[in-house]
Amino acid sequence: MTRSSRPATQHRSGAVARMLGIPVATLRNWERRYALTQAATSPSGQRLYSADDMRRLTLVKQLNDLGHAIGQLAALDMAQLQQVASTHATTLAATQPGGHAVAAAPPPRQALCLAVIGPDLGERLRRPALLQRLGGGLTLLGPFDDAAQAGAALANAAVDAVLVQQPQLHAGWLASFDAAAPALAGVPKAVLYRFGAEASCDALADAGTRLLREPQPDAALAQWLRDLATARPASATAASALPGAVSPRRWSDAALADFARLSPTIACECPRHLAELLVQLSHFEAYSADCEHRNAADAALHGHLVRVTAACRSSLEAALEHVARHEGLLLPR
């Protein structure tokens, strides 16, 4: 972050235009019409841009790409440009789905999100009498025809449990399910079944799968679903009880990669390093969460790693925001 120890690097117009991703003629036109920077001039008449010039031009280019007029931006100093960027980012976050709002966090989710697999089961769960018995303790996702369809549809969804209608249970059923729906592999499962060998049922029970043999009246099914909603997974309960629980991930890998590519246009490379660290931390967080569900013996350890990693990731996200504003860069979308 300290620039005093670095030699004062100056860039010519051609290099600056390449780093900004614009034609040289456009850069020259901007300078001629709007005098965007106080660039020095070489003995041969070439304009030479400093690191401060580059930061200003980078931010102007970003804001122009977002629809702000060059003529209006040219009259603003760096602090004012950063304020425009901050206002734009805040407005974007508040209006776009999935945007990160820095205002009050949403209340913790109380209802259990249950993915339902089996067309007949979906029809049954829509019966008014059964819905009345369920009350508001469940959010139903589906129904889906099979595991593959559910896994594809819910790849990025928050799912607490999966309820599957599987008339016949066979050896290897759980492995087949996880292979068809990798996104749901670590999610607790419950199975409504009619026939199954005792060894197959024992194996599923040992793996943590809840079993309910059909036929069952609606009252029994509703009671069982309410119990399922009450007995939330241990990791979800621990996370919701954690003081100052961290927020979900703010930026995707693609958004961070786009942001990291801005670093070559400025003297400080901290934005790129932070973006790369965030990608690594986010992947380790997801890996630990997966291990938490796969390995019952070490669930507590992996749950702890998930929370510690998430806290580190949240702190680095705040640091990235601080650095971005210091360097005059728009935050990742």
Secondary structure, 3 states (H helix, E strand, C coil): CCCCCCCCCCEEHHHHHHHHCCCHHHHHHHHHHHCCCCCEECCCCCEEECHHHHHHHHHHHHHHHCCCCHHHHCCCCHHHHHHHHHHHHHHHHHHCCCCCCCCCCCCCCCCEEEEEECHHHHHHHCCHHHHHHHCCCEEEEEEECCHHHHHHHCCCCCCCEEEEECCEECCCHHHHHHHHCHHHCCCCEEEEECEECHHHHHHHHHCCCEEEECCCCHHHHHHHHHHHHHCCCHHHHHHHHCCCCCCCCCCCHHHHHHHHCCHHHCCCCHHHHHHHHHHHHHHHHHHHHHHHHHCHHHHHHHHHHHHHHHHHHHHHHHHHHHHHHHHCCCCCC
